[in-house]
Amino acid sequence: MISKLLQQARDYEREKRQEVRPEERPCYHVTGSRGWINDPNGFSFYKGEYHLFYQYYPYANEWGPMHWGHSVSRDLITWEYRPAVMAPDKDYDNAGCFSGSALEINDGRHLIMYTGVGKVMDADGKELHYQTQCIATGDGTDYEKYSGNPVLTAKDLPEGGSPVDFRDPKIWRDENGKFYAVAANATEDGNSSILLFESADGFDWHFANVLDSSTKELGGMWECPDFFELDGKHLLTVSPMEMMPQGLKYHVGHCTLCISGTYDKETHSFRREVVQPIDSGIDFYAPQTMETPDGRRVMIAWMQAWSNSRFVPRGVKYFGQLTVPRELSFRDGKLIQKPVRELETYRRDPVRYDQVEISEETSLEGIRGRVLDMTVRIQADGKFEEFLMKVACGEGYYTSVSYDPKKEALCIDRSHSGYMYDIVHRREFQVSPLNGEVTLRCLLDRFSMEIFINDGSQTATVTYFTPQEADGITFSAQGKATVSIEKYNLSFE
Ligand code: FRU
């Protein structure tokens, strides 16, 4: 049975989606039908298709009572809309269906585990919100909330855990079919813990252990945890809300972290070893991963950040995009991210330049466009003081990427990128050359750039909203920089 609230959202999105012309959306990055989206949810492979849900408020370009929107794909690159699957229509989730995850269970149903936010009034008439974990099952189109909801509540929390901030379950099964989930939980001391739960059937859940906890310098509340094994290590990814800056490694506020370590499956204990940022750009938060049928670990994230999201550029008819899905590996203590290989089948019209000397601002024949896959290799030979690349350039607009070899720092600056608000416009972070080069693989879509640096060992993501006619790309250097370029248009016709 579809509730009135969900039916209303489905009718609204179907009608309003038509008002957005295809060219007003990105070509290969997911957006909501209409209105607002944030975190990716329920990223999974089910019945021959990739399913991607997201935090969704169809009625406005701002965060509101959370629904779950839905898109599907066969190749992780081109996506189709499906009707929204959940609305905040139960007493345990009437303030929102918050983030969660999904997988297939033995009887063939698709099981979603999500956070229900329920509001209650206290004796003084004050509204209180409590977060619990809930289940819904479905067939890839329609989902029914479980009659036994909520399945994890305040009584399942370890001592000191807050029932107000208890959210974002990420579910998986081990090789024996047993279910596990990690969820984030604020603690009395202002920090948070990542809790591990277990279940034999996906419906009846029990607390197992605390996997890791935040301390002030690595953020207060950790949101959207994920936990998986990759190339012989266990990785815990989290999105801290109140990060302290640390040199050029971490910026203040919302961040994303990859914590690698060792995990003892018997005692369910995780020992932290290395902590690193996941993306050092401006617009990246709340990543979630899944395993593809051919065994790749693929991650997708909200291509936005909370601090910038209150300002929607004029004329934009939806708000929030998701990143390109990224294949992960773990090498020499580093998280490596690459765009999923399926993207390569959309490459057209190769243009190559080998060892070009750059000093004055230059544009190169065949190197322009807003939807492309371009790799720029900069020789770190000590012959220049700054290398500067501008993309989405024209009509007074551009987004720049500069490299300072002395400081070994890369800087992204979008202050001329159509966002006429005093939000975060600039991010600088440490990048050391790899084998004598700094390599930037830049994926451009109409309103964004994702940069995969030095073979994906660092990434930086930025969004911008400028007229598509601003499609120039220029290079310049103080001194002489030698660069090689390989560029493809990405075509989805
Ligand atoms: C992260 C987050 C989650 C929460 C959701 C609400 O961006 O705050 O912790 O479930 O967004 O929309």
Boltz pocket constraint, residues with backbone or C-beta under 6 A from the ligand:
constraints:
  - pocket:
      binder: B
      contacts: [[A, 38], [A, 39], [A, 55], [A, 66], [A, 98], [A, 99], [A, 115], [A, 167], [A, 168], [A, 223], [A, 224], [A, 285], [A, 286]]
      max_distance: 6.0
